[in-house]
């Protein structure tokens, strides 16, 4: 089994502690995938009825820098030039979970959303449009659901919001990638009406001139802040599932997930 559970280290996020334990115990090896994510490969070579994987991390997250009201006038020209950049090719072209479909074309036409004069403003408007048109309903889709499902029902979860935003932003030429991680929710809704801290969360990163990668959360109509913990990045969900593997034997299997995000303390200013 491949475990993509270790949070990312970066400019705003540092992993202070990380550990994985399994029951029954198995052999763990570490590797880094093409997107820079750390993965652990778990092998359990004994008969078992259940497998429990427990991952515990302590992460320090700094607030993001403030953003300008808009970018330089030539920003869209720079963005569109990136479509020919081989280093960004995988984030400017369709991927299996985030690509063009007739339903997506119809949705874009219906909402009238499109690039204007400023990429930063336009992407924020795109995130707001998705939030206005979709309803968060836990369990309404599965990890394998295509974007046409949320476009038809207008109901989905954070993964679906992210996939639709990625597909549209890439159609504009914006390098966009999927982010998997955790969100600290102080008062998580008990009725499943919004993304709670008992599950993983998903949002998007868009590459912009002057700013680099900027994170948008269309599910919550917001930019990310210190409450967001980044675990992995990829083209879409299929690149970054927390667990993926093969089990030999048995006719049926099920998966239970429990995520707990606890705020330990605010950092003391120097």
C-alpha positions, 0 to 999 in steps of 0.5 A: 500500500502507498501512503501519502500522509506526511505533510509537505515542508515549504516556505509557510509550513514546516513539519516538526514531527511525523510518524506512522504506526500500523497494526498489524506491523509491516515494513515501511519504505520511503520515496518521493514522487514526481510532484515532490510528495513523500510517500511511504510504501507499506508491506504486510505479509501476514494474514489479517482481517483488519489493517489500521494505519495511524499517522500523527504529525505536528506542523507549524503553519505561518499565515500567507503574505498579503496579496495585491488588489490586482496584478500588473497589466501584462499578467495574462500575457505572462500566464498564457506564455506558460502553456508552452513551458514544459515544466508546467505542462502537466498543470496547464493541460487536462488530467484524468480527473480535471478535463473538458467535457460538454457539461463543463462547457455548458456550465461555463456558458451558463454562468458567464465566467471567464478570464477578464483583465486580471488573473488574480481577480478572475480566479477569485471570481471563479472560486466564488462562482463555484461556491454560489452554484454548488452545494456541499453535501457529504457523501453525494459523490465518491472519489471516482466521480467525474466532474460531470456528476457535480455539474449535473446535480450541483452537489458535491464535496471539496474534491469536486469543487477543486476538480471543476476549478482546476479544469476551468482555470487550466482552460484559461491557460493558468497552471493549476494543481490539486492540493490535498490536506487538512483544514482546522475547523473550530466549530465543525458542523455536525450535519455534514453541511460543510467540510469538517475536520473529520476528513481530508480537505482539498483545494487548488493552487494557481501559478501567478506572475509576481506571486508564485503559487496562490491557494484558493479554496472554492468550497469555502469561498476563500484564500487559504490561511494558517488553518490549512495543512498541505499534505500533497500536490498533483494534477488531480485527486488520482495523483494524491490519494492518502492510501492506495494499494492491493489486498490479496484474498477476501471478497469484500473490503471497507475503509473508515477514515478519522481525521483530527486536527488540533490547534496546539498554540499560536507561535510566539513572535520574535 
